[in-house]
Amino acid sequence: MNPQNKILFAGDPHGNFKPLIAAVHDYKPEAVVLLGDYDLDIPLEVCLQEIVGLTQIWWIAGNHDFETPSKHKHLFDSALADNGLHLKVTEIAGLRIAGLGGIFLGRVWYPPQPPKWRDKQHYLHNQPANSRHTALSLKYKAAIWYDELEALKSLKADILVTHEAPGSHRHGFDVIGDLAVAMGVKNIFHGHLHENYAGMIKNNIKVVGVADRAVADLMGNTLNTA
Ligand SMILES: [Zn+2]
């Protein structure tokens, strides 16, 4: 196997998993990492049943995965629920991969503006008593929280996968680059913006944007999945 194919990265499927499944058959990666926005109407492992057992399947969530209780359940209660990479570092095919799912949300934290809340407890405790919920709504669960991103900085990794883009993209956020620098990562792979591109940010960190339904290898090449 070509070493650059040992891990493949899948851009937002939005309900179409065929290109990813074809790539697994063609390139036989040790692992695939899905970059969010699945729009699931059946559990994730059912969508991917053709490749379950052929490769490891890891994922982060995108904003769409919090849009409805059903889409959320089919990811977070799926048989692959434990393979989420959000807010931790996981060794996959010999590489340490860090994950940051979700999006920046104005009512939580929209960098470079300061965060509206220190953490989830701070937010929950400041809701009016008559509308106080003990659990976060899905909208807030989709958000990137300041304290959680800061905590991730104390870990080390080789690759960072995110749904949002770092500052390499005109719609990206420099705080993701700051996170990558703190963690010592060499590469960032992200989805969300539906664009294949390669870029560079500070510390020579290479950024690969993976378009919707596209599949990229470790070098950032877009694979032919026809
Ligand atoms: Zn998205």
Residues whose N, C-alpha, C, O or C-beta is under 5 A from the ligand:
A	BS01	ZN	D37 G62 N63 H192
